[in-house]
Amino acid sequence: MNPTAPTHPAYGHVTFLGAGPGDPGLLTLRAVEALAAADVLIADPQVLDVVRTHARSTVDTPAQTVTDEASKAADIPVLRDTANLVMTAARSGKRVVRAVLGDPGLDGNAAEEMLACADAGLTFEVVPGVATAVGVPAYAGVPLRDGQGGDVRFVDARTATAVCWAEAGTSEATTVVSTTLDSVVAAAGELVSGGRKPDTPVSVTAAGTTTRQRTWTATLGTLQQVLKAAKVLPSADGSQPVIAVVGERSAAERRERLSWFESKPLFGWNVLVPRTKEQAASLSDQLRSYGAVPSEVPTIAVEPPRTPQQMERAVKGLVTGRYEWIAFTSVNAVKAVREKFEEYGLDARAFAGIKVAAVGEQTAKSLIEFGVKPDLVPSGEQSAAGLLEDWPPYDPVFDPIDRVFLPRADIATETLVAGLIELGWEVDDVTAYRTVRASPPPAETREAIKGGGFDAVLFTSSSTVRNLVGIAGKPHNVTVIACIGPATAKTAEEHGLRVDVLSPEPSVHKLAEALAEFGAARRDAAVEAGDPVTRPSERRPGSRRRARS
């Protein structure tokens, strides 16, 4: 039977999708397309969070199992629970995505489900993924082949027979073993018993391709001692999957030079970003590129102005030609004007003939998404002062109108207004939105902040310092404090916080860059001293930080 030929027009479709070994960035473009079209998502628990972000908010992710009676009523063979879920959903005409860890072609259970779909006449397709046994060594800096080539053998310790271990033991091929943390020493023993020399190099990687990844290098004979010295044996989570690579290509001296992932400057750091997900999107992406795990915690909530009439008059004046310029000092200001436009049935065309200024790259990006290309963005410092540096003085010959519309927050400083007036402009300073303290984060987050669960926190303004301390408490003394500028640093110190990192420029991206440089220097110092590379949160509770000179 052709598995892709439909036998019933009312039946749905199943996509068996490889979600890769854990890093969300390893999903293929085809996988993302399939997830976006899914009605039902059935995923291995290890990859559910990886794939769910690409599915529609309305996607069904059934957690319940299908009973034998339900299977019989739907004329479905009684299989494993997940197979029943897949077939029940497909029989009802739904588009089903069945996501598995790694690659479906290497997953025996997925193969069973594919055969069941074929026997039932259900159409399906397979979207390959990065196999765990291949992706994890790549992230660990352990190439499976080099310029001389060489054979590679894959062994699943869960199903390996005595014959399989004997063949792997007598082989000189690089051997990739899929096993668990508690069983990896036993697997090493099987290989030695099969004929491998005890001094054969081995690397063991847990939580591969994620920011929790850890890799240990040893030999088959010393592996148990190395894992015990690293305090991972015995393990409370002995069932954690690991990939072991046995052979010369896993040698420690090679891995030190090729370990590109675990050597990132902020690898595994939990970094608190006191902004909403929308505001922090590009900053969080930048932190992830350094190996960090960003957590967005809003400290400020945005609300409409108490009296909207001023904003309404200004927007009408913008349409009727009252202004020469409109200056946006934040993404929230863009959002406030955009919402008012939509309320009046206007769009970006209403900006025709008006010059538009943006205080920085993120505000400019928000305007471009609205359909407006800014005429002025600071060439230097991204701040009100930087905007004034590039703002032209009013010239009655070239400027037919002398007025600027400035929509902004109720707590904004007067720097820009005063500077524009000094340049000869009239300014309509309009409260477009109010900023109020956000609600406290969940109890788990508050405990992590106060208990040292975060490795670093980025403060992007004095108000974020005051509001975070107000809604969640003061960060623990092991947490690295990074501030965007001197004023923010002063506020942090007034609240009893030590400032470890100061951005060289008032830019969130320069702030993240400065934190990465701090992390890299910290890592280099540990390596040079022969100490283990640890995250700040891994320090002993209650340990005191040295005073900064």
C-alpha positions as CSV (number, residue, x, y, z in Angstrom):
1,M,0.0,0.0,0.0
2,N,1.1,3.5,-0.8
3,P,1.1,5.2,2.7
4,T,0.5,8.6,1.2
5,A,-2.5,7.7,-0.8
6,P,-5.8,8.6,1.0
7,T,-8.4,5.9,1.2
8,H,-11.1,8.0,2.9
9,P,-11.7,11.7,2.0
10,A,-12.8,12.6,5.6
11,Y,-9.6,11.4,7.2
12,G,-7.0,13.8,8.4
13,H,-3.3,13.8,8.0
14,V,-0.4,12.9,10.3
15,T,3.1,14.4,10.2
16,F,5.7,12.5,12.0
17,L,8.2,15.2,12.9
18,G,11.7,15.1,14.3
19,A,12.1,17.8,16.9
20,G,15.9,17.4,17.3
21,P,17.8,16.8,20.5
22,G,16.6,19.8,22.5
23,D,17.8,23.1,21.0
24,P,14.7,24.8,19.5
25,G,16.9,26.4,16.9
26,L,17.5,23.0,15.4
27,L,13.9,22.6,14.1
28,T,13.8,22.6,10.3
29,L,11.8,25.1,8.3
30,R,9.5,22.3,7.2
31,A,8.9,21.4,10.8
32,V,7.9,24.9,11.7
33,E,5.5,25.0,8.7
34,A,3.9,21.7,9.8
35,L,3.5,22.9,13.4
36,A,1.9,26.1,12.3
37,A,-0.8,24.1,10.4
38,A,-1.4,21.5,13.1
39,D,-4.9,21.0,14.7
40,V,-3.5,18.5,17.2
41,L,0.0,18.3,18.6
42,I,1.1,15.0,20.3
43,A,4.7,15.3,21.4
44,D,7.3,13.4,23.4
45,P,7.5,15.2,26.9
46,Q,11.1,16.1,26.3
47,V,10.3,18.2,23.2
48,L,6.8,19.5,23.9
49,D,8.0,23.0,24.9
50,V,10.3,23.1,21.9
51,V,7.5,22.5,19.4
52,R,4.5,24.1,21.1
53,T,5.8,27.7,20.6
54,H,5.5,27.2,16.8
55,A,1.9,25.9,16.9
56,R,-1.2,28.0,16.9
57,S,-2.6,29.0,20.3
58,T,-5.7,27.0,19.5
59,V,-3.8,23.7,18.9
60,D,-5.0,20.8,20.9
61,T,-2.4,19.0,23.0
62,P,-4.3,16.1,24.5
63,A,-2.8,14.7,27.7
64,Q,-5.5,12.1,28.2
65,T,-5.1,8.5,26.9
66,V,-7.6,6.7,24.6
67,T,-9.3,3.8,26.2
68,D,-9.6,0.4,24.6
69,E,-13.4,0.9,24.3
70,A,-12.8,4.2,22.4
71,S,-10.3,2.5,20.1
72,K,-12.7,-0.3,19.3
73,A,-15.6,2.1,18.7
74,A,-13.4,3.9,16.2
75,D,-12.2,0.7,14.6
76,I,-8.6,1.4,15.7
77,P,-6.3,-1.4,16.8
78,V,-5.3,-1.2,20.5
79,L,-1.8,0.1,20.4
80,R,0.3,2.3,22.7
81,D,-1.5,5.3,24.1
82,T,0.2,7.8,21.9
83,A,-0.6,5.7,18.8
84,N,-4.2,5.7,19.8
85,L,-4.2,9.4,20.3
86,V,-2.7,10.0,16.9
87,M,-5.1,7.7,15.0
88,T,-8.2,8.9,16.9
89,A,-7.4,12.6,16.0
90,A,-6.6,11.7,12.4
91,R,-9.8,9.7,12.0
92,S,-11.7,12.8,13.0
93,G,-10.3,14.7,10.1
94,K,-7.7,16.7,12.0
95,R,-4.1,17.6,10.9
96,V,-2.0,15.8,13.5
97,V,1.7,16.5,14.3
98,R,3.4,13.7,16.1
99,A,6.7,15.2,17.4
100,V,9.5,12.9,18.6
101,L,12.9,13.5,20.2
102,G,15.6,13.5,17.6
103,D,14.7,11.9,14.3
104,P,11.5,9.8,13.6
105,G,13.6,7.4,11.4
106,L,15.6,6.3,14.5
107,D,12.6,6.1,16.8
108,G,11.1,2.6,17.0
109,N,7.8,3.7,18.5
110,A,7.3,6.2,15.7
111,A,7.9,3.4,13.2
112,E,5.1,1.4,14.8
113,E,2.8,4.3,14.6
114,M,3.6,4.9,11.0
115,L,2.8,1.3,10.2
116,A,-0.5,1.6,12.1
117,C,-1.4,4.7,10.0
118,A,-0.5,2.8,6.8
119,D,-2.6,-0.2,7.8
120,A,-5.6,2.1,8.6
121,G,-5.3,4.0,5.3
122,L,-4.4,7.3,7.0
123,T,-2.1,9.6,5.0
124,F,1.1,10.7,6.7
125,E,4.4,12.3,6.0
126,V,7.8,12.3,7.7
127,V,9.8,15.4,8.5
128,P,13.3,14.4,9.5
129,G,15.0,16.0,12.5
130,V,18.6,16.2,13.8
131,A,19.3,12.9,15.4
132,T,20.3,13.1,19.0
133,A,23.3,10.8,18.5
134,V,24.6,13.2,15.9
135,G,23.5,16.6,17.2
136,V,24.7,16.2,20.8
137,P,28.4,15.3,19.9
138,A,28.4,18.3,17.5
139,Y,27.4,20.6,20.4
140,A,29.9,18.9,22.7
141,G,32.8,19.7,20.3
142,V,33.3,16.0,19.5
143,P,33.4,15.4,15.7
144,L,32.5,11.8,14.8
145,R,34.8,11.9,11.8
146,D,37.9,13.8,10.8
147,G,40.0,14.3,7.6
148,Q,41.1,10.6,7.7
149,G,37.4,9.5,7.7
150,G,36.9,6.4,9.8
151,D,33.8,4.3,10.7
152,V,31.1,5.4,13.1
153,R,29.0,2.9,15.1
154,F,25.8,3.7,17.0
155,V,24.7,1.7,20.0
156,D,21.5,2.1,22.0
157,A,22.4,0.7,25.4
158,R,18.7,0.1,26.2
159,T,18.3,-2.6,23.5
160,A,22.0,-3.7,23.0
161,T,22.6,-7.4,23.2
162,A,25.7,-9.2,24.2
163,V,26.5,-9.8,20.6
164,C,26.2,-6.0,19.9
165,W,28.6,-5.2,22.8
166,A,31.1,-7.8,21.6
167,E,31.0,-6.3,18.1
168,A,31.4,-2.8,19.4
169,G,34.2,-3.9,21.7
170,T,36.3,-5.5,18.9
171,S,35.7,-2.6,16.5
172,E,38.0,0.4,16.1
173,A,35.2,2.6,15.0
174,T,34.1,5.7,16.9
175,T,31.2,4.4,18.9
176,V,28.3,6.6,19.9
177,V,26.3,5.1,22.8
178,S,22.9,6.3,23.8
179,T,22.3,5.6,27.4
180,T,21.5,7.2,30.8
181,L,23.7,8.8,33.5
182,D,23.4,5.8,35.8
183,S,24.1,3.3,33.1
184,V,27.0,4.9,31.2
185,V,29.6,3.3,33.5
186,A,28.1,-0.1,32.9
187,A,28.1,0.6,29.2
188,A,31.8,1.4,29.4
189,G,32.4,-1.8,31.2
190,E,30.6,-3.8,28.5
191,L,32.9,-2.2,25.9
192,V,36.0,-3.1,27.9
193,S,34.7,-6.6,28.3
194,G,34.1,-6.8,24.6
195,G,37.7,-5.9,23.8
196,R,38.1,-2.1,24.0
197,K,41.2,-1.0,25.8
198,P,40.6,0.7,29.2
199,D,42.6,3.7,28.1
200,T,40.3,4.5,25.2
201,P,39.1,8.1,25.4
202,V,35.4,8.7,26.1
203,S,33.2,11.8,26.4
204,V,29.8,11.9,28.1
205,T,27.3,14.6,27.5
206,A,24.1,15.2,29.4
207,A,21.3,17.6,28.4
208,G,22.9,18.0,25.1
209,T,22.2,21.0,22.9
210,T,20.5,22.8,25.8
211,T,21.9,25.5,28.1
212,R,22.0,22.8,30.8
213,Q,24.5,20.8,28.8
214,R,27.5,19.3,30.6
215,T,30.3,17.2,29.1
216,W,32.9,15.1,31.0
217,T,36.0,13.5,29.4
218,A,37.7,10.4,30.7
219,T,38.8,7.0,29.5
220,L,36.7,3.8,29.7
221,G,38.7,2.8,32.7
222,T,38.5,6.1,34.6
223,L,35.0,7.2,33.7
224,Q,33.4,6.1,37.0
225,Q,36.0,8.0,39.0
226,V,35.6,11.2,36.9
227,L,31.9,11.2,37.3
228,K,32.1,10.6,41.0
229,A,34.6,13.4,41.3
230,A,32.2,15.7,39.4
231,K,29.6,14.7,42.0
232,V,27.2,13.3,39.3
233,L,27.4,9.7,40.6
234,P,25.3,8.5,42.3
235,S,22.7,10.8,40.7
236,A,19.3,11.8,41.9
237,D,18.4,11.9,38.2
238,G,20.1,8.8,37.0
239,S,17.6,8.2,34.3
240,Q,18.8,11.4,32.5
241,P,19.7,10.5,28.9
242,V,23.4,11.0,27.9
243,I,25.4,10.5,24.8
244,A,28.8,8.9,25.2
245,V,31.4,9.0,22.3
246,V,34.1,6.4,22.6
247,G,37.3,6.8,20.5
248,E,40.2,9.0,19.9
249,R,37.9,11.8,18.5
250,S,36.5,12.3,22.0
251,A,39.9,13.0,23.6
252,A,40.0,15.9,26.0
253,E,42.7,17.9,24.2
254,R,40.6,17.9,21.0
255,R,37.4,18.8,22.8
256,E,39.0,21.8,24.6
257,R,39.7,23.3,21.2
258,L,36.4,22.4,19.6
259,S,33.9,23.1,22.5
260,W,32.1,26.0,20.9
261,F,28.8,25.7,22.8
262,E,29.7,25.2,26.4
263,S,32.4,27.8,26.2
264,K,30.0,30.7,25.4
265,P,30.6,33.6,27.8
266,L,27.2,33.3,29.6
267,F,26.6,29.6,29.1
268,G,23.8,28.4,31.3
269,W,23.4,31.7,33.1
270,N,19.8,32.5,34.2
271,V,19.5,36.2,33.4
272,L,16.6,38.2,34.7
273,V,15.4,40.8,32.2
274,P,12.9,43.3,33.9
275,R,10.9,43.9,30.7
276,T,7.9,42.3,29.0
277,K,8.5,39.6,26.4
278,E,7.5,42.1,23.6
279,Q,10.0,44.7,24.8
280,A,12.8,42.2,25.5
281,A,12.6,40.2,22.3
282,S,15.8,41.3,20.7
283,L,17.6,41.6,24.0
284,S,16.7,38.1,25.0
285,D,17.8,36.8,21.5
286,Q,21.1,38.5,22.1
287,L,21.5,36.9,25.5
288,R,20.7,33.5,24.1
289,S,23.5,34.0,21.5
290,Y,25.8,34.2,24.5
291,G,24.5,31.0,25.9
292,A,22.3,32.6,28.6
293,V,18.7,31.6,29.6
294,P,16.7,34.9,29.7
295,S,13.7,35.3,31.9
296,E,11.5,38.3,31.2
297,V,9.8,39.8,34.3
298,P,7.8,43.0,33.6
299,T,8.3,45.6,36.3
300,I,6.2,48.3,34.6
301,A,2.7,48.1,33.3
302,V,1.5,50.5,30.7
303,E,-2.0,52.1,31.0
304,P,-3.8,54.8,29.0
305,P,-3.6,58.4,30.2
306,R,-6.2,59.4,32.8
307,T,-7.5,62.2,30.4
308,P,-7.3,61.1,26.8
309,Q,-8.5,64.4,25.3
310,Q,-5.0,65.8,25.0
311,M,-3.8,62.8,23.0
312,E,-7.0,62.9,20.8
313,R,-6.4,66.6,20.0
314,A,-2.8,65.9,19.1
315,V,-3.6,63.0,16.8
316,K,-6.2,65.1,15.0
317,G,-3.6,68.0,14.7
318,L,-1.1,65.5,13.2
319,V,-3.6,64.7,10.5
320,T,-4.6,68.3,9.8
321,G,-1.0,69.6,9.5
322,R,-0.3,71.1,12.9
323,Y,3.2,69.5,13.2
324,E,6.5,69.5,11.3
325,W,7.9,66.7,13.4
326,I,6.7,63.8,15.7
327,A,9.3,62.3,18.0
328,F,9.0,58.8,19.5
329,T,11.0,58.1,22.6
330,S,9.9,54.5,23.2
331,V,8.2,51.5,21.7
332,N,5.3,52.2,24.0
333,A,4.8,55.6,22.5
334,V,4.6,54.1,19.0
335,K,2.1,51.6,20.3
336,A,0.0,54.3,21.9
337,V,-0.2,56.4,18.7
338,R,-0.8,53.3,16.6
339,E,-3.8,52.3,18.8
340,K,-5.2,55.8,18.6
341,F,-4.8,55.7,14.8
342,E,-6.7,52.4,14.7
343,E,-9.4,53.8,16.8
344,Y,-9.9,56.6,14.2
345,G,-9.6,54.3,11.2
346,L,-6.2,55.8,10.3
347,D,-3.0,54.0,9.1
348,A,0.6,54.9,8.4
349,R,-0.4,57.1,5.5
350,A,-1.4,59.8,8.0
351,F,2.3,60.5,8.5
352,A,2.7,61.7,5.0
353,G,4.5,65.1,5.0
354,I,5.5,64.8,8.6
355,K,9.1,64.1,9.7
356,V,9.4,61.3,12.1
357,A,12.2,60.8,14.8
358,A,13.0,57.7,16.8
359,V,15.1,57.7,19.9
360,G,16.8,54.4,19.1
361,E,16.9,51.2,17.0
362,Q,14.1,49.4,18.8
363,T,11.8,52.3,18.6
364,A,12.7,52.7,14.9
365,K,12.0,48.9,14.3
366,S,8.6,49.3,15.9
367,L,7.8,52.2,13.6
368,I,8.9,50.3,10.5
369,E,6.6,47.4,11.6
370,F,3.8,50.1,11.6
371,G,4.8,51.1,8.0
372,V,6.7,54.2,8.9
373,K,10.4,54.8,8.1
374,P,11.9,57.3,10.6
375,D,13.7,60.3,9.1
376,L,15.9,60.7,12.2
377,V,17.6,58.1,14.5
378,P,20.5,59.2,16.7
379,S,23.8,58.4,15.0
380,G,25.5,58.2,18.4
381,E,24.0,57.6,21.8
382,Q,20.5,56.2,21.7
383,S,18.9,58.5,24.2
384,A,17.1,61.9,24.3
385,A,20.5,63.5,24.5
386,G,21.7,61.6,21.5
387,L,18.6,62.6,19.6
388,L,19.1,66.2,20.4
389,E,22.7,66.0,19.1
390,D,21.3,65.3,15.6
391,W,18.1,67.3,15.7
392,P,18.2,70.3,13.4
393,P,17.5,73.8,14.7
394,Y,14.3,75.5,13.6
395,D,14.8,77.4,10.4
396,P,11.8,79.7,9.4
397,V,13.0,79.6,5.8
398,F,13.0,75.8,5.4
399,D,10.5,74.8,8.1
400,P,7.0,75.9,7.3
401,I,5.8,74.8,10.8
402,D,7.6,75.2,14.0
403,R,5.8,72.6,16.2
404,V,6.8,69.1,17.4
405,F,4.4,66.4,18.6
406,L,6.1,64.5,21.5
407,P,3.9,61.6,22.7
408,R,5.5,60.0,25.8
409,A,5.2,58.6,29.3
410,D,3.8,60.5,32.2
411,I,7.1,60.1,34.1
412,A,9.5,61.1,31.2
413,T,12.3,63.5,31.9
414,E,12.3,67.1,30.5
415,T,15.6,66.7,28.7
416,L,14.2,66.4,25.2
417,V,11.5,69.1,25.7
418,A,14.1,71.6,27.0
419,G,16.5,70.8,24.2
420,L,14.0,71.2,21.5
421,I,12.8,74.5,22.8
422,E,16.5,75.6,22.9
423,L,16.7,74.7,19.3
424,G,13.8,77.0,18.5
425,W,10.9,74.5,18.3
426,E,7.5,74.7,19.9
427,V,6.7,71.4,21.6
428,D,3.3,69.7,22.3
429,D,4.4,67.5,25.2
430,V,1.6,64.9,25.4
431,T,1.1,62.1,27.9
432,A,0.4,59.1,25.6
433,Y,0.5,56.5,28.3
434,R,1.1,56.1,32.0
435,T,3.6,53.7,33.6
436,V,2.6,52.0,36.8
437,R,4.3,49.3,38.9
438,A,3.5,45.8,37.5
439,S,2.0,43.1,39.5
440,P,4.4,40.8,41.5
441,P,5.8,37.9,39.5
442,P,4.9,34.3,40.6
443,A,6.1,33.1,44.0
444,E,8.7,30.8,42.3
445,T,10.3,33.7,40.5
446,R,10.3,35.9,43.7
447,E,12.1,33.1,45.6
448,A,14.6,32.7,42.8
449,I,15.3,36.5,42.9
450,K,15.8,36.6,46.6
451,G,17.4,33.2,47.0
452,G,20.1,33.5,44.3
453,G,18.5,31.5,41.6
454,F,19.4,34.1,39.0
455,D,23.0,34.5,37.9
456,A,22.5,38.1,36.7
457,V,19.9,40.8,36.4
458,L,19.9,43.6,33.8
459,F,18.6,46.9,35.0
460,T,17.7,49.2,32.1
461,S,16.5,52.2,34.1
462,S,16.2,53.5,37.7
463,S,12.5,52.7,37.7
464,T,13.3,49.0,36.9
465,V,15.5,48.9,40.0
466,R,12.8,50.5,42.2
467,N,10.0,48.5,40.8
468,L,11.7,45.1,40.9
469,V,12.8,45.5,44.5
470,G,9.2,46.7,45.2
471,I,7.4,43.8,43.6
472,A,9.8,40.9,44.1
473,G,12.5,41.9,46.7
474,K,16.2,42.5,46.5
475,P,18.3,40.2,44.4
476,H,20.6,37.9,46.3
477,N,24.2,38.9,46.9
478,V,25.6,36.3,44.5
479,T,23.6,37.7,41.6
480,V,25.6,39.8,39.1
481,I,24.1,43.3,38.8
482,A,24.4,45.0,35.5
483,C,23.2,48.6,34.9
484,I,22.7,50.6,31.7
485,G,24.2,53.8,33.0
486,P,25.5,55.8,36.1
487,A,22.0,57.0,37.1
488,T,20.7,53.4,37.2
489,A,23.8,52.2,39.0
490,K,23.3,54.9,41.6
491,T,19.7,53.8,42.2
492,A,20.8,50.2,42.5
493,E,23.5,51.1,45.1
494,E,20.9,53.2,47.0
495,H,18.9,50.0,47.3
496,G,21.8,48.1,48.7
497,L,22.9,46.4,45.5
498,R,26.5,46.0,44.2
499,V,27.0,46.9,40.6
500,D,29.3,44.5,38.8
501,V,28.7,45.6,35.2
502,L,28.2,49.1,33.8
503,S,27.3,49.5,30.2
504,P,29.7,51.8,28.3
505,E,26.8,53.3,26.5
506,P,23.1,53.7,27.4
507,S,22.0,50.9,25.1
508,V,20.4,47.6,26.2
509,H,22.5,45.8,23.6
510,K,25.7,47.3,24.8
511,L,24.6,46.3,28.3
512,A,24.2,42.7,27.3
513,E,27.5,42.9,25.5
514,A,29.2,44.2,28.7
515,L,27.7,41.4,30.7
516,A,29.0,38.8,28.2
517,E,32.5,40.3,28.5
518,F,32.2,40.1,32.3
519,G,31.2,36.4,32.0
520,A,34.0,35.7,29.6
521,A,36.6,37.3,31.9
522,R,35.2,35.3,34.8
523,R,35.4,32.1,32.9
524,D,39.0,32.8,31.7
525,A,40.1,33.6,35.3
526,A,38.6,30.3,36.5
527,V,40.4,28.3,33.8
528,E,43.7,30.1,34.4
529,A,43.5,29.3,38.1
530,G,42.6,25.7,37.5
531,D,39.2,26.1,39.1
532,P,36.0,24.6,37.8
533,V,33.9,27.0,35.6
534,T,30.7,27.7,37.6
535,R,27.8,30.1,37.3
536,P,27.3,32.7,40.0
537,S,24.2,31.0,41.3
538,E,26.2,27.8,41.9
539,R,28.1,29.6,44.7
540,R,27.4,28.4,48.2
541,P,24.3,30.0,49.7
542,G,25.3,32.9,52.0
543,S,28.7,33.3,50.5
544,R,29.9,36.9,50.5
545,R,31.0,38.8,47.5
546,R,34.3,40.7,47.7
547,A,33.8,44.5,47.8
548,R,34.6,46.2,44.5
549,S,37.5,48.6,44.8
